[in-house]
């Protein structure tokens, strides 16, 4: 069985890995010059796995109400969701928002079990690869005053780009063919069109992140939500935090990636489907937010002099990925939102089992990822 996987981020490479394990011949197509490169959401995400945090659910009434209250005003650093002006003329954004309204409610999802399984999978796979710096370092939820609101010593973290690149090398040694600089133009169950050329396959799995909806022959409710981050050098290792922490209500993540680097991550900016440059005001705002929420950060890192990274997360209305078959021979593993790093492995297991067979005893929570919930 020859399977084409579209997308070379952590979700795409994990999918290729699981397909190879099931004996498939796999070709991975990545639009950029490298797997998990700087232009991918894999490169600059928060780095935390956060098995203890429930996650953001856009269609949950409390989440939606909080977002709507702040759209027309700016109360300061408490605001973390923005809508790019380009969305006002983007039909796909309005269609996504309509799907969100129809999905209003709290998803029936076993968060604790799914998150624990996801973290366990990554720790075991990274341990076998010896890459990515994955480790259990603990996680905390803090207030802007620095008070610890809650904590979990079992939360893990790591560098998703380093992990993905190491996994890709391991897959190549097992026969994976990676085609970079290969932007897919269209997909169907029989193959992928790249630069006018046809890559034939017995099945196709789309893992293209924020670009997913623009590649498919019909609409799927996955919309790009841009995040911003800063990866700073640690200047005083003895003063820098070892555990990850999340500052609430500002929604700022801080992750000690390794001995030399710390990453600050925040904001969700809805974008139009067309290519859109970063919003300079948000890049500048992130540094101001760090100074507000982590006032001592400049004593143990040099975040002020760093460039601000941006990447587009693929968001569904209920915050859960879409994993499954959407047409004959055509499968989807996308829409992970903020959680592509943590959930890549377990969703890859699921879609690979659907493509190639196996995993008849899959946990019940995988049903919440089914495309049918959006009438796909």
N, C-alpha and C positions, 0 to 999 in steps of 0.2 A: 504494500500500500504506500503510494507516494503522496505525502501531505505537504502542501505549501503553507507556511506560517508567515503572516504579514505583520511585521513589527518586531523590532529588535531591542525592546526594553526588557525589564525584568519579567513581565508577563509573557512576552513572546518567546524569550529564551527558555524560560521555565516550561512553557508548552512544548517547545522543541525537545527539551530534555525528556519529558514524560513520554512523548511519542516515540523517541528513540528507544526508551526502555521497553516499549511494547512492540519493538521490532519494525517500526515504520521507517521508510526512507524519507528524510525531511530536508526541504529547502526553506531557508529563512530569508525573507526579503526585508531589508531595512533601507529607509529613504535617505538617511544621513550617511556620512562617511564612516561611521563606526557604531558598533553595538554599544548601547547604553552611553552614548556620547553626551556632550554638554548640552545639546539641543533637546534631549529627551527628559521627560519628567522623572525618569529613574535616576538621573545624575544628581539632581539637587534637592531631592525630597528630604523630609525631616530626619529620616534615619531611624526613627523609633518604630518598634513593633507594637507596643502598647496593647498587650493582650488584656490589660485591666480596664482600658477605656472603651466605652460602648461605641463611640463613633458618631459622626454627624449624619443625621437623617433629614434631607431637605423637605420631604413631604410631611414630616411630623408637625402637627399644628404649632407647638411651642417654638420650634426652630423657624418655621415659616413666618410666624407672627413677629418674632424678634428681628428677622431680616427685613420684613416689610416696614416695620417701624423706623428703621434707620436709613431706608433708601433715600428719603427726601431730606435728610439732615445729616449732620456730622457732629456727633456728641464728643468726638475726641477718639482716644485710642481704643475705646470699647467697640468701635465700628471695625469690622474685619471682612465684610462682604461688599463688593462693589459691582456695578454694571457698566461696562464700557459703552460709550456713546454709540459705537458701531452696532450694538445690539438693537438699537431703535429701528434700524432698517433691515434687520436680519430676520427673515421669515422663520428660519430654523429655531431661533431663540424663542419666538412666540409659540411655536409648536411644542417645544420642550416645556415651556411654562404651562401650556394647556394640559399637557400630560401630567405635570406636577399637580395641578389642581384636581385632576381626576384621580390621582393616587393618594390624596390626602388621608393621612392616618399613620399609625405606627406599625411598621412591618413586623410580621410574626417570624422572628428569627432568633435562633439560639446563639446569641452573641458570645457568651462565656466559652462554650464548647468550641465554636468555630475559631475564635481568637486563640485559644490555647492550642488547638490542632495546628493552626497556621504557624505560630511561633515555634512549636516543636519541630515541624517539618523543616523550617529554614535553619534552625540550629543544627539539626542532624545533617542536612545537605551541606551547609557551610563547613561543618566539622570535617566531613569527608573530603571536601575540596581544599580545606585549609586556607580559606580566603574570605574576605569581606569584613573581617574584624568583628563578626557577630559574637556577642557575649551578653550574659545576664548581668545587668548593672543596676537594675531598679529604676523605678519611675515615680515621679511626684507630681501632684497637682498643687500649684501655689497660687496665692493671691498676689496682686501687684505690690503688696507690702512685704512680700517674701515669706509669709506664713505658709506652712505646709498644711493643705486642706485634706489631702489623702495621699497614700503612697502604696506601692506594691513592689516588694523586693524582687519579685520574679519577672519583671518586665525586662525585655531585651532590646538591644540596639545594634546597628551596624551600618556599613556603607553599601548601599544597594548597587551602586555602579560598579564597585570593585567586585562584589559578589557576582553580578551579572556577567561581567567580562571574564571572570575566572570560569564560570559555568559554561559560557560560550566556547572557551578554549577546550574544556573538557568534552563538550558535545562535538566539536570539530574532530577531536581525536577518535570519536566513536562514529564518525561518518557524516556529521551535519555539514551541509553545504550552505555557507552564508554569502549572500549577495548584497553588498552595500552599495550606496549611491543608486538604489533601485526603488524610486518612488512609485508605488502602485497607483494606477489610474482607475482601475475598475477590477472588481472581483466577482466570481460566481462559483458554483460548485465544481466546475471543471478546470479552474485555473485563475491566473492573475495576469492582467495586462500591465506591462512596465515599458514605458517609452515606446509604445506602439507594438511591442513584441509580446508574444503570448507564452506564459509559463504554464504548461499543462500539468495537472495534478488530479489524483483520484479524489482528493478532498482539500478544502481550504479552511484554515482557521484564521480569523481576523483578530489581531491583538494590537491594533494600531492606535490605541490611546485616544486622544482628542480628535484624531483624524478619522476615526472609525466611521462615523455617520456619513461623511462625504464620499466614502469609497463604495458603499453598499448600493444595490439597485433599488432599495426601498428604504423608507424612513425607520430609524431606530432612535429612541430617546436617550442619546448620549451626547452631551454638550461639553465643550471645553471650559474649564474653570481654572484660570491661571493662578499659580502660586508664586511667591517670591521668597528667596532665601539668601543668606549670607554665610559663606564658609570662611571662618576667620582662624588665624593662627593663635594658638594658646601661648601667651607670653609669660604667665605665671602658673605652671602646672600644679603647684601645691595649693593654689587658691581656686582653680577652676573646678566646677562640679564634676563628679564622676557619674552620677545618675542623670538620666534625662529628666527634664521637668517641663510642665505645661502651665502657662500662666493664664488664669481664668479671672475675668471674662474677656481679656484681650486676645486670647487664642494664640499666644506666641509659644512656639516650641523651641526648646534649647536642648541640643544633643551633643555630648562629648563623643565625637566619632572615633577618636583615638588619642594618643598622648599629645599630638601636635595640633589637632583641628577640633573646632567646635562649630556647630551649625545652628543658626537661628532661622526659623521658618514661620511665615504667617501669610494671611490674606487669601481671599478667594475672589477673583475678578472674572465675572462672566464676559465672554468674548463672542464676537460673531464667528461663524465658521470659516470665513476667509482669513488669510494670514494677517496678523495684527501685531505691530511693534509693542514693546513694553510701555507701560504708563510711567513716565518719569516721576510723577508726583508720588506714586506708590513706592518706587525705589527709594526715594528720599525719606518717605514716611516710615519705612521699615527701620531705618537707623534711629529715628526719633522714638519709635516704639520701644526699641531695645533699651535706650537710655531711660525711658519711663518705667518699663516693667522689670528690668534687671539693672538697677542703677549702678551696681558695682562691676558690670561686665567689662568696662574699659580698664579695670585694674588687673584683669587676667586674660584679656584678648584684645586684638587690634581691629575689631569689626568696623571702626570708623573709616579706615583707609581702604576697605575691601569693596570690590564690585558687587552689585546685587544681581543674582541669577534669577531667571524666570523660566517657568515651564508649565505646560498645560495639562491639567488633570482631566480625565474623562468622567464626567459625572452623570449618573442616572437620577431620576426623580426620587427614588427611595434610598439612594446611597449604596445600593448593593450592585455587584457586577451582573452582567448578563452573560450566562454561560450555557451554551447548548446549540442545537441545530436550528437554523432559521430558514433553511431551504435545502433541497436535495444536494448533498455534498458540501454545503456551506455551513460553517460553525462560527460561533462568536465566543470570545473570551476577553471581554472588555467592559469598561464602565466601572472600574474599581474606585474611582474618585480619589480620596485621600489615602486609600489603603492598598494600593497596588504592590507596595513593598511587602507588606505583611501577608497579603492573601494570594500572592502570585503562585506559590507552590500548590496550595490546596485547590485552587481553581484550575490550574494546569492538570492536576491529577484527574479532575472531573471531566474536562473537555477531552483529554486524551482517551479516557475510558469510553466516552461516547463515540469517538471517532474510530478507535481501534478495538474496543471491547475490554471487559474486565471491570473490577470494582463493583460487583453486584451488591456488595454490602456497604455501599457509600452511606455516610451519615445523613440523617434526615434533613439537616440544615441546607444541603445542596439544592433541595427543591425550591428554596427561596430565590435561587439564582436563575430559575428557568425563564426563557424568553416569553413563555405564554402569558406571564403576568402583564406584559405590555401588548398582548394580542399579536405576538410575532410567531 
